[in-house]
Amino acid sequence: MYKVLNVRTESITKVRANFNKVIKEVRETHEPIYILSNNEPSAVILDVQSYKEIIERNQQLESELLYAHTSQRVKNGNSILIPAKEVVNTDLTDNPYANRSDEELFD
């Protein structure tokens, strides 16, 4: 076992020989294992819960970035934020945005 920057690494040969043991360790410790091939990182083994947390955090950060970007554009320009209930109207005949072009609604 190698340790680089406090991250566990294993050779692909060792992982192949001890695959079940490696998977069990990852499940129990929730720590990733970097797989090295020819002393270069080639893969990472994560437990499912850690992977889900990474995906959920990424989605949250993307939403926050979109909100921050939108808020900045409104602050800096002539744009206005339109509440979703005004845009998504079940009666399309009364939708005040129905006659606007895509250029007016979106950049």
C-alpha positions in Angstrom: 0.0 0.0 0.0 1.2 3.5 -0.9 0.2 6.7 0.7 0.3 9.9 -1.4 -1.1 13.1 0.1 -3.0 11.1 2.7 -4.9 9.2 0.0 -4.7 5.4 -0.1 -3.4 4.0 -3.4 -3.0 0.4 -4.6 -1.6 -1.1 -7.7 -4.1 -2.6 -10.1 -2.4 -6.0 -9.7 -2.9 -6.0 -5.9 -6.5 -4.9 -6.3 -7.2 -7.5 -8.9 -5.8 -10.2 -6.5 -7.7 -8.9 -3.5 -10.8 -7.4 -5.1 -13.4 -8.6 -2.6 -11.2 -7.5 0.3 -10.7 -4.1 -1.2 -14.4 -3.6 -1.8 -15.2 -4.6 1.8 -12.6 -2.1 3.1 -14.0 0.7 1.0 -17.6 -0.1 2.2 -16.5 -0.1 5.8 -14.1 2.9 5.8 -16.0 5.1 3.3 -12.5 6.1 2.1 -11.7 6.0 -1.6 -8.8 3.9 -3.0 -6.9 5.2 -6.0 -5.9 2.5 -8.4 -2.5 2.9 -10.0 -1.5 1.4 -13.3 2.2 1.8 -14.1 2.5 4.1 -11.1 -0.1 6.5 -12.6 -3.6 7.0 -11.2 -6.1 5.2 -13.4 -9.3 4.7 -11.4 -10.9 5.4 -8.0 -13.0 2.9 -6.0 -15.7 4.6 -3.9 -18.5 3.1 -1.8 -22.0 3.8 -3.1 -22.9 6.2 -0.2 -19.8 8.4 -0.8 -20.6 8.5 -4.5 -24.2 9.5 -3.9 -23.0 12.3 -1.6 -20.6 13.6 -4.2 -23.4 13.6 -6.9 -25.8 15.3 -4.5 -23.3 18.0 -3.5 -22.4 18.6 -7.1 -26.1 19.1 -8.0 -26.5 21.5 -5.0 -23.4 23.5 -6.1 -24.7 23.7 -9.7 -28.0 25.0 -8.4 -26.3 27.6 -6.2 -24.1 28.7 -9.1 -27.1 29.1 -11.4 -28.9 31.2 -8.7 -25.8 33.3 -8.1 -25.3 33.9 -11.8 -29.0 34.8 -12.3 -29.0 37.1 -9.3 -25.8 38.8 -10.6 -27.4 39.4 -14.0 -30.5 40.9 -12.5 -28.4 43.1 -10.3 -26.2 44.3 -13.2 -28.7 44.7 -16.0 -32.2 45.5 -17.0 -33.4 42.0 -16.3 -36.0 41.1 -13.8 -36.8 37.8 -12.0 -40.2 36.4 -12.8 -41.7 34.1 -10.1 -42.2 30.6 -11.4 -46.0 30.7 -10.7 -46.3 33.6 -13.0 -44.4 31.8 -15.8 -46.0 28.4 -15.4 -49.6 29.2 -15.7 -52.2 26.5 -16.3 -54.4 28.8 -18.4 -52.1 29.6 -21.3 -54.5 32.2 -22.7 -53.8 34.4 -19.7 -50.1 33.8 -19.7 -48.5 37.3 -20.0 -45.3 35.7 -21.3 -46.9 33.6 -24.0 -46.4 36.2 -26.7 -42.8 37.0 -25.9 -40.1 35.8 -28.2 -37.3 33.5 -27.0 -34.9 36.4 -27.3 -37.0 38.4 -24.8 -37.3 35.5 -22.4 -33.8 34.0 -22.7 -30.3 35.2 -23.6 
